[in-house]
Amino acid sequence: MNFGGISYFYRHMTDIKSKALDHLGKAFALKKSYAEAAEIWETRIALAKTHLDRAYLFHEIALCYLNMLKLDMAKYYALQALDEALKINDTIWAMNARIMLGQIESRLLARGITVCWLMN
């Protein structure tokens, strides 16, 4: 199968880089190297073309910060994921973001800190 050689590669370089960064982020997350995974996915945000792609990335980054117990950063990215999901009326990713916000809230409550994200 011929993909057109170099010209094909250059036309699809952004997609190839995006896919590679996604796989790299997943590999770091599977190794529980959450800081590295979050860093990789944060660089990938600039390559995201759709609200759905950004919702997914923000969710994955929020999950990394949640696993590192960096709850303020986890909340920030979970709210970003929710915002992106709501822009396209994606109920699944909106639900995922709300579930994560609930997990963050429960951990903050365990520390005696309350967050008022439910009002938005």
PAZAPA-4460 file (N, C-alpha, C; in steps of 0.05 Angstrom, whole numbers, plus 32768, in hexadecimal, padded with zeros to 4 digits):
% residues 120
    n_x    n_y    n_z   ca_x   ca_y   ca_z    c_x    c_y    c_z   seq   type   mol
   8011   7FE8   8000   8000   8000   8000   8012   8019   8000     1      M     A
   800E   802A   7FED   801D   8042   7FEA   800D   805A   7FF4     2      N     A
   8017   8068   8008   8009   807F   8013   8013   8099   8007     3      F     A
   8023   8098   7FF3   802C   80B0   7FE6   8046   80BA   7FF1     4      G     A
   8054   80AA   8000   806E   80B1   800A   806F   80C9   801B     5      G     A
   8083   80DA   8016   8089   80F2   8027   8071   8105   8027     6      I     A
   8064   8109   8011   804E   811D   8010   8037   8114   8022     7      S     A
   8031   80FA   8023   801D   80EF   8036   8025   80F5   8052     8      Y     A
   803E   80F0   8059   8048   80F5   8074   8045   8112   807C     9      F     A
   804D   8124   806B   804B   8141   8072   802E   814A   8075    10      Y     A
   801C   8140   8064   8000   8147   8066   7FF4   813E   8080    11      R     A
   7FFD   8127   808A   7FF1   811B   80A2   8003   811C   80BB    12      H     A
   8018   812D   80BA   802B   812E   80CF   801E   8136   80EA    13      M     A
   800C   8149   80EA   7FFF   8151   8103   7FEF   813A   810F    14      T     A
   7FE0   812B   80FE   7FD1   8114   8107   7FE3   80FE   8112    15      D     A
   7FF9   80FA   8104   800D   80E6   810D   8019   80EE   8128    16      I     A
   8020   8107   812B   802C   8110   8144   8017   810F   815A    17      K     A
   7FFF   8116   8155   7FE9   8115   8168   7FE5   80F9   8172    18      S     A
   7FE4   80E6   8160   7FDF   80CA   8167   7FF7   80BF   8177    19      K     A
   800F   80C6   816F   8027   80BE   817E   8027   80C8   819B    20      A     A
   8020   80E2   819E   801F   80EE   81B8   800A   80E1   81C9    21      L     A
   7FF3   80DA   81BD   7FDE   80CD   81CB   7FE7   80B1   81D6    22      D     A
   7FF4   80A2   81C5   7FFE   8088   81CD   8014   808A   81E2    23      H     A
   8025   809E   81E0   8039   80A3   81F4   802D   80AA   820F    24      L     A
   8019   80BB   820E   800B   80C3   8227   7FFE   80AA   8234    25      G     A
   7FF1   8099   8224   7FE5   8081   822F   7FFA   806F   823B    26      K     A
   8011   806C   822E   8026   805B   8238   8030   8065   8253    27      A     A
   8034   807F   8256   803C   808A   8270   8027   8086   8285    28      F     A
   800E   808A   827E   7FF8   8086   8291   7FF6   8069   829A    29      A     A
   7FFA   8057   8288   7FFA   803A   828F   8011   8033   82A2    30      L     A
   8027   8041   829F   803E   803D   82B1   803B   804C   82CC    31      K     A
   8024   805A   82CE   801F   806B   82E6   8032   8083   82E7    32      K     A
   803D   808B   82D1   804E   80A3   82CF   803C   80BA   82C7    33      S     A
   802B   80C2   82DA   8015   80D4   82D4   8020   80F0   82CC    34      Y     A
   8035   80F9   82D8   8040   8114   82D2   8049   8115   82B5    35      A     A
   8056   8100   82AC   805F   80FF   8290   8048   80FC   827D    36      E     A
   8034   80EC   8284   801C   80E9   8273   800E   8104   8270    37      A     A
   800A   8112   8287   7FFC   812C   8285   800C   8140   8274    38      A     A
   8026   8140   8277   8037   8152   8267   8034   814C   8249    39      E     A
   8034   8133   8242   8031   812B   8226   8016   8134   821B    40      I     A
   8001   812E   822A   7FE6   8135   8221   7FE2   8154   8221    41      W     A
   7FEF   8162   8233   7FED   817F   8232   7FF9   818A   8218    42      E     A
   800F   817E   820F   801A   8188   81F5   8008   8180   81DE    43      T     A
   7FF9   816A   81E1   7FE8   8161   81CB   7FCF   8173   81C8    44      R     A
   7FC8   8182   81DD   7FB0   8193   81DB   7FB2   81A6   81C3    45      I     A
   7FCA   81B0   81BE   7FCD   81C3   81A8   7FC7   81B6   818D    46      A     A
   7FC9   819C   818B   7FC3   818E   8172   7FA6   8185   8170    47      L     A
   7F97   8187   8185   7F7B   817E   8185   7F6A   818F   8172    48      A     A
   7F5B   8181   8161   7F4B   818F   814D   7F2E   8192   8154    49      K     A
   7F25   8182   8167   7F08   8182   816D   7F03   8186   818B    50      T     A
   7EEB   818E   8192   7EE3   8190   81AE   7EE4   8174   81BB    51      H     A
   7EDC   8160   81AC   7EDC   8144   81B6   7EF9   813C   81BE    52      L     A
   7F0B   8142   81AC   7F27   813B   81B1   7F31   814A   81CA    53      D     A
   7F2A   8163   81CD   7F33   8173   81E4   7F25   8168   81FE    54      R     A
   7F0C   8161   81FC   7EFE   8156   8213   7F0D   813D   821D    55      A     A
   7F14   812B   820A   7F23   8113   8211   7F3E   811A   821E    56      Y     A
   7F4D   812C   8212   7F67   8133   821C   7F65   8140   8238    57      L     A
   7F53   8152   823C   7F50   815F   8256   7F48   814B   826B    58      F     A
   7F37   8137   8263   7F2F   8122   8276   7F47   8111   827E    59      H     A
   7F57   8109   826B   7F6F   80F9   8271   7F83   8108   8282    60      E     A
   7F87   8122   827C   7F99   8132   828C   7F8E   8135   82A9    61      I     A
   7F74   813A   82AB   7F68   813C   82C6   7F6B   8122   82D5    62      A     A
   7F68   810B   82C8   7F6C   80F1   82D5   7F89   80EE   82DF    63      L     A
   7F9C   80F7   82D0   7FB8   80F6   82D9   7FBC   8106   82F2    64      C     A
   7FB2   811F   82F2   7FB5   8130   8309   7FA5   8125   8321    65      Y     A
   7F8E   8119   831C   7F7F   810C   8332   7F90   80F5   833E    66      L     A
   7F9C   80E5   832E   7FAD   80CF   8337   7FC5   80D9   8347    67      N     A
   7FCF   80F1   8340   7FE6   80FD   834E   7FDD   810D   8367    68      M     A
   7FC2   810E   836B   7FB6   811D   8381   7FBB   813B   837F    69      L     A
   7FBF   8144   8367   7FC0   8161   8362   7FA4   816A   835A    70      K     A
   7F94   816D   836F   7F77   8170   836B   7F6F   818A   835E    71      L     A
   7F7E   81A0   8363   7F77   81B9   8355   7F7B   81B7   8337    72      D     A
   7F91   81AA   832F   7F96   81A7   8312   7F82   8193   8306    73      M     A
   7F7C   817E   8315   7F68   816A   830C   7F4D   8178   8307    74      A     A
   7F45   8189   831A   7F2C   8197   8317   7F2C   81AA   82FF    75      K     A
   7F42   81B8   82FC   7F45   81CB   82E5   7F40   81BC   82CB    76      Y     A
   7F4E   81A5   82C7   7F4C   8197   82AE   7F32   8188   82AB    77      Y     A
   7F26   817F   82C1   7F0C   8172   82BF   7EF7   8187   82B7    78      A     A
   7EF8   819F   82C1   7EE6   81B4   82B9   7EEA   81BB   829B    79      L     A
   7F03   81BB   8292   7F08   81BF   8276   7EFC   81A9   8265    80      Q     A
   7EFE   8190   826E   7EF2   8179   8260   7ED4   817D   825F    81      A     A
   7EC8   8185   8275   7EAB   8189   8275   7EA3   819F   8262    82      L     A
   7EB2   81B5   8262   7EAC   81CB   8250   7EAD   81C2   8233    83      D     A
   7EC1   81B3   822B   7EC4   81AA   820F   7EAD   8197   8208    84      E     A
   7EA6   8185   821B   7E90   8172   8215   7E75   8181   8212    85      A     A
   7E71   8195   8223   7E58   81A4   8221   7E56   81B4   8207    86      L     A
   7E6C   81BD   81FC   7E6C   81CC   81E3   7E61   81BC   81CC    87      K     A
   7E63   81A2   81CE   7E5A   8191   81B8   7E43   817E   81C1    88      I     A
   7E38   8184   81D9   7E22   8174   81E4   7E29   8156   81E5    89      N     A
   7E42   8150   81EC   7E4A   8134   81EF   7E45   812B   820C    90      D     A
   7E2F   811C   820F   7E26   8115   822A   7E39   8101   8237    91      T     A
   7E46   80F0   8228   7E58   80DC   8233   7E71   80EA   8240    92      I     A
   7E7E   80FC   8231   7E95   8109   823C   7E8E   811D   8251    93      W     A
   7E76   8129   824F   7E6D   813B   8265   7E69   812A   827E    94      A     A
   7E5D   8112   827C   7E59   8101   8293   7E74   80F8   829E    95      M     A
   7E87   80F1   828D   7EA2   80EA   8296   7EAF   8100   82A6    96      N     A
   7EAC   8119   829C   7EB8   8130   82AA   7EAA   8135   82C5    97      A     A
   7E90   8132   82C5   7E81   8136   82DF   7E88   8120   82F3    98      R     A
   7E8B   8108   82EA   7E93   80F2   82FC   7EAF   80F9   8308    99      I     A
   7EC1   8102   82F7   7EDC   8109   8301   7EDA   8120   8315   100      M     A
   7ECA   8134   830F   7EC6   814A   8321   7EBB   8141   833C   101      L     A
   7EAA   812D   833B   7E9F   8121   8354   7EB5   8114   8364   102      G     A
   7EC7   8105   8356   7EDD   80F8   8363   7EF0   810D   8370   103      Q     A
   7EF5   8122   8361   7F06   8137   836C   7EF9   8144   8384   104      I     A
   7EDF   814A   8382   7ED0   8156   8398   7ED1   8144   83B1   105      E     A
   7ECE   812A   83AD   7ECE   8119   83C5   7EEA   8118   83D2   106      S     A
   7EFF   811A   83C2   7F1A   811B   83CE   7F1F   8136   83DC   107      R     A
   7F15   814B   83D0   7F17   8165   83DC   7F07   8166   83F6   108      L     A
   7EEF   815B   83F6   7EDF   815A   840F   7EED   814A   8425   109      L     A
   7EFB   8134   841D   7F0A   8124   8430   7F20   8135   843D   110      A     A
   7F2A   8149   842E   7F3F   815B   8439   7F32   8173   8447   111      R     A
   7F18   8175   8447   7F0B   818B   8453   7F08   81A4   8442   112      G     A
   7F0B   81A0   8428   7F0A   81B6   8415   7EF1   81B2   8404   113      I     A
   7EE1   81C7   83FF   7ECA   81C4   83ED   7ECE   81D3   83D4   114      T     A
   7EC2   81C9   83BF   7EC4   81D6   83A5   7EA7   81D8   839A   115      V     A
   7EA1   81EF   838F   7E86   81F4   8386   7E83   81F3   8367   116      C     A
   7E8A   81DD   835B   7E88   81DB   833E   7E6D   81D2   8335   117      W     A
   7E5D   81C7   8347   7E42   81BD   833F   7E2F   81D4   8338   118      L     A
   7E35   81EC   8341   7E23   8202   833C   7E25   820C   8320   119      M     A
   7E3A   8206   8311   7E3E   8210   82F6   7E2F   81FF   82E2   120      N     A
***
